[in-house]
Amino acid sequence: MRITGLRATPVAVPFREDELWAYGGRRGMVSILLEVDTDDGLTGIGEASAYPSADIVLAVIRSIEPLVLGEDAFAIERIMKRINIIGTWHHVKATSPGIAAVEMACWDLVGKACGQPLVNLFGGRVRDRVEYFYYLSRKPAAEIGADARRGVEAGFRTLYLKVGSDDPREDIERVEAVRDAAGPDALIRVDANEAWSSSAAIRVVAEMERFGLELVEQPVSGRNLAEMAYVRSRIATPLLANEASWTRYDQLEVIRAGAADVVSVDNQMDGGLLNLKRSAGMCEVAGLPVLKHSLGELGVAMYAAAHVMAATPNFLYANQGYASLLSDDIVVGASPLPYVDGCLELPTGHGIGVELDRERVDRYAELYLKESAAFSFHESEALTRTPELPKL
Ligand SMILES: [Mg+2]
């Protein structure tokens, strides 16, 4: 099953409302769909998050094509070693989503060739459904409660909101409003995206803990593991590493430093599904649960990773997804993805088990050409700001 060609298609799918975080925002999501053709007629599908930009992902895919063409799609370890060592791509984290899309498409091909869903190739089911959180857009405290209620009524167990805004009192008020609206059983996860100083993190988290927190994600810089370990020792809520733990090498350092209670892992940030499994395995050995981070993904990438998560025991928390924000998707039969009680069921087809909906792919490829600037991680308004960090 020799690879004969790579076809990349960037698409832009609108959010229902803007995503806002400590340093920027975006109106929707850009993904790069990747189709990998083979000489036996099968086509594998992959997807890369447009990180750090769609242009970079497209350039990466173009550049690694000579290392992939003619290779046997079953030989995934060999292909990844060629890309990373011969191609020297392992030095550059920003290239990872493009490489991950190639690897994802190869796994889709392997599943199709074997007549098996991916979950059966990654260890088999330890769970039937994979759980995701409900993403609450940043809003004034008076408005965010209604969104929290909507998430709970839709069956989501975990509500996620960004904190680390310029005024920590507003963050605290938002958490209080979410708790009031969502009731005592909802799990509330906050993510500061590295914005706080250690003293701010300890002080603000203590205030928020009055309302009950599930996890505090990356409260301080992910580049300073001693500071993470210090904050972890001073707060009662489990600390979730994210910016600190994007690759397996980073995760090893987080484990060594005792810097987190839970570790975010991400195939997009570390070159593929096989590495997602390896990340979880390394954390399992260290006694740590994991969850999947997402830069924003559509149905191909969401379901590809869900197969691995369903086959891996220590994915014990709701994973990052964009269910509450995305208005649509690009896979057949999903507009947007069909979450039930905050969970996705695995597709039962071979490989990832999804098909691209050509009409919607065309529509969102056109939207990408017209409006992608507002959908990127570096939308124009964010580019004019210079954050002063850490926030005290
Ligand atoms: Mg995060």
Residues whose N, C-alpha, C, O or C-beta is under 5 A from the ligand:
A	BS01	MG	D191 E217 N242
